[in-house]
């Protein structure tokens, strides 16, 4: 799903084939394909991308014709699906998983008249780009909630893989928690899968057995949230608002919203003005939002999060501004420095306050 490398928004020249193609598209709707790793479901990574697809269709109506292919494995399966969509006349294809990048880049090279974008992708070509979310911004805010609501000072995080995408969320979460509670420790367990509800649930139970009284996750399903609810532990969701899975113990969630981005790209492709690059959207442009606070979150904590959210949106608060130490005490970001967007994809260390998480 997500990437071990990242860059900021970069621009390249418009592909030479764009303008001739636009005249052909003018006779009918723009055909768009969406390729998803898992089932759409009612929460999670794929669900949020499908909400974005629905918003695109609502915004553009008869100007577009959309086809969706869920449950597409990374690797050869995604290449096959991308080739089928391209042969079927799709002129714009979104692949909502990092593992689609290399297979779909191969397809893109064979189909210069089709535009391809990969979620969490970091490579570009004349007709190939990537997009991602600045979820570390939401992670820092979620960490504040966790740090202020934990009583045991043990917070649990279930991660998919120890790759930079997950690590920059985990580190931001730990920084946020310890900004309001220096005694807080974030214990992490990796399940080595983006989508495996039983493993996610087992990891959540293991963390709660270690004393964690707040749980969060960087995985695709509500399994961690559901496990927290069953044990009366505070739950902070990722990707979607999952309060329906933890009505008594839901604290908040880091949510992602792709509809505006998908709509803009489709309009640019129709106009012949889309430029391949790498897009990174955050709180400031509405791609990352915090879910409403649950009933267990004190009013003063909710107000603090709102204030910090405004500071992030304005640029006043930089999540990865130094000094920052890693879990071994080494300085990773010096005072006065910060981690640039282009370096997020190279993050290979765990912040001070993170327990476990060996790579």
N, C-alpha and C positions, 0 to 999 in steps of 0.2 A: 504493500500500500504506500509506504512512505520512503523517503529518500535518505541515503547516506551522504548526500552532498547538496549544497544549496547555493544559490546566488541571489542577488537583488534583481529588480526589474532592469533588464538590459534590452536594448533595441538593436535590431538588425535591419538591413534594407528590405523593402517590400519585394517579394518574389516576383520575378519577371512575368510569371504566368497569371498573376492575380487579375490584371486588368482585362485581358481577353476573356477570362472565365466569367467575369462579372456580366458581360453582355449576354452570355448563355443563361446565367441564373435569373436574369431579369424576366424571362418568359415563364417562370414558375417559382414555387417556394424553394428556399434554401433547404436542402436535405441534410439533416444533422443526425449523427449517431452517438449514443452514449454507451460506453462499455463499463460495467460494474463488476467488482470482484465477488461480492456476495449477493444474497437476496436483499430486496429493498427493505422489508420489515417495517417497523414503526419507530425505530431509533437507530442511532449509530452513523458511522462514516458513510455507508452507501445511502442510507435514508436522507442524510443532509444533502448529498449530491443530487438525489432524485427530487428533493424539494426545489433545488436550484433549477433542475430541468423543467419542472412544472411552472416555475415562475417565468422562465424563458418563454414557454409556450403561451402563457397568459399574456405576457408583454407583447409578443410578436404575432400571435394569432396565425392567420392564413399566410403570413410571410415565410413561415417555416413548416417543414414536415419532419417529425422527429421519430426516430426508432431507438429503442432501449434494449440492450442485451445484458441481463444480470448473470450472476453465477459463472463468470468467466475467469478461469484460472490464469495466473501469471505464467509467462513462457509461451510455448507453442500454441496453446489454446487461444491466447489473446492475439497472436499473429494471424491465426486462421480467421477469427472474428473480424479483425480489422480489414483483412483482405476481402472478406465477404461484403462488409459494409461499403468499402471503396468500390467494389465491382457493382454493387447495387445502386450506385449513383450518389452516395453521401459525399458532400463537398466539405463538410466539417465534422471531425470526429474527436470527442473528448474521451480519454481513457482515464478513469478515476482510480488508478492504482500505480504506485511507483514501479512495480514489477512489469508493467506494460511498456516501459520506456524503450528498452532495446529492441524488443520484437516489433513495436509499432514504428520505431525509427527506420527499421528495415523496410517496412511497408511504405512509409512516407517516401523513401528514396525511390521506390518503384512507381509512385503515384504523385508526381509533382503538382498535379492539379487539385489535390485534396489537402486541406489544412488539418493538422493533428496537434492536440494539446494533451499533455500528460500531467495529472495531479502528482505533486511531489517530484516531478521530473526536473533534471538540471541540464539536459542537453538541448541544443537548438540546431535547426537547419533552416533552409529557405522556406519550408512549409511545416515547421515543427517547433513547438514551444512547450513551456511548462508553467505550472501555477501551484501555489501553496499558501498556507495561512501562517500568520505570526502567532501561533498558539502559545508561545512563551508569554505573550502579553496577558492572555487570559489565565495562564498557569500561575503567574505571579499573584494575580488577584485571588485566584482560588486558594493559593497557599496562605494568603492572609486570613481567609475564612477558616482554614484548617488550623492555623496556628493559634487563633483566638478561641476556637471552640474545643480543642483537645484538652482533656484532663490528664491523660496519661503521659502526654508529650511524645507519644508514639503514633505516627501517622503512616499508613500503608499505601503503597502505590503498586498496582499491577501493570507492568509494561509488556508490550508485545515483543520487541527485540531491542538489544542494546546498540541501537544505531542513532546517529545524530538527531534525527527527527524526534525520537522519544527522549533523548538525553537533554535536548534543550528545553523541552516541556518539564521534565523531571527537575532539572537544575533551577529553572525559574520558579517552580512550585516550592522547592526547598528554600530559595532566597526569600520568597514572599512569606512563607511560614515563619522563618527565623527573623524577619524584619520586625515582627510583632511579638515573637516568643523565642528568644535565643536558646531555650532549652529544648525546643522541638526537634525531633529527629524523624527523617523520612526513610522508612524501610522499604526497599524495592525488591520485587520478585518478577523475573521475566519468564513468560510462558512460551517464548519462541514461536509465536503465531499471532497473526492479526485477528483471526476469527476462530476461536475455540472456546465456546461457553463453558464446557466442563473444566477445562484447565484454568480458565479465568476464575471460576467459582472456587476451585480448590486452592488457588493462590491466595484469594481473598480470605478464605477460612484460615489458612496458615498464618497470614499476617494478623488476623484477629486473635488467634491463639498466642501470638507473641505480645499481645497487649494493645494492638492498634485500636483506637476508638474513633478514628476518622479514616475513610478509605477513598482513594481516587484511582484512576486508571488511564492508560493509553492503549486501549484495545477497542474493538469494534462493537461490542455487544453490551447489554445492560446487566450481564451476569454479576459483575462486582457490586453494582448498585443493589441488585436484588439480594445478594448475600449479606450486604451491610444491613439492609432493612430487616432481614430475618433475625439478626443478632442485636438489633437496637443500636447499631453503630452509625455515625454520621456518614452520609454518602455525598460525594462530589463527582458528578458525571463528566464525561468528555464526549465531544462531537455534538450531542443532542441534550435537550432538556429531558431528563429521565425521571421526573418527579412521580410519574404514574407507577414507577417500579419501586418507589420508596416513599409512600405518602406521609409516613410519620417521621422519617429520619433524613429526608433529603435536605441538603444544605444549599447547594447551588450547582452550576455546571458551566463548563466552557463550551460554547456552541459555535458552529461554523455555518456561514450563509453565503451560498455561491450564486444565487439567482442574478444579482446585479452584474457579476463578472461574466456569466454565461451570456446574458443578454447583450452586454457591450461587445463581446467578441463576435457574436453572430452578426450584429449590426455592422461591425467593421469589416467582416468578411464579405457581407453583401455589398458594402460600399467599395470594396477593393482597397481598403486602407489598413487592414490588419497587418501588423509587423510581428514576426516571430521574436519572442523574448521570454523572460522568466518573471512572472508576476508573484509578488508576495503581499498579501492583503491582511490587514490587522484591524484593531479596534477603531482606528481613525477613519477607515472607509467602510466599516460595517460588516466586514467579513468575519470578524471575531466579536462575539457578544457574550456577556454573562447572563446566564439564566436567572430569573427572579429568585431571591433568597427564600429559603424554606422557613417554617415557623420556629425552628430551633436556633436560628441566627439572631443574636441580639441586634437591636436597632442601631446601636453605636458602631457595631461591626459593619453592618450594611452601609451606613453612611461613610465609614472610612473607605470601604471598597469603591463606592461611587466617586469619592474624591480622588482616589488613586487612578481610577479609570479615566477620569477627565485629564489627569496629569499625563497619562500614557498617550491619550489621543492628541494632546497638544505638543507632545515631545518633551515636556518638562521632566518626566520620569523615564529613564532608560533602564530597562530591566537588567541588562548585563553591563552596567557601569561599575568600574572598579572602586575599591579593591575587592576582589573575589578570590577566595582560596578554594582548593579542591579538598576532597575528603581526607587527603594525606597531609594537609596543611601547607602545601606549596601554593604560592601566589600564581594564579592563572590569568588574572586581569589586574593590571597595576592601577593604583590610584590615579584618577584623571583620564584613564583609558576606558574603552568599552569594546564589546564584541561587535564587530560590524556585521551587517546582514550577510555579506559575502563569506564570512567565516563561520556562520552557524552550521553549515554543512560539514565543517571539519571538527565539530565539537566531539572530543573523545575522552572527556574526563567527567567525573562526578563532583558536584559542589560539596563544600563543607556542610555537614548535617545529613548527608545521604549515607545510609547504611546498606551494605550489600551492593549488588549491581556490577559484579566483576564482568569484564568483557572477555 
